[in-house]
């Protein structure tokens, strides 16, 4: 039961964040006097694609220390 409440709370926080950043915009299009109110939701459009790029990757060299005895 506690897990369900946490999930509902998390979903509510995500919805509030999406509304705050303007990703979701909900406008009431018909007043709710006698009929049920109507709403129109504009959501952000996401376009996905791929492109090929050449990326230079640095090389990493590891020098192991020699077997030298430390003088005390």
Secondary structure, 3 states (H helix, E strand, C coil): CHHHHHHHHHHHHHHHHHHHCCCEEEEEEECCCCCCCEEEEEECCCCCCCCCCCCCCCCCCCCCCCCCCCCC
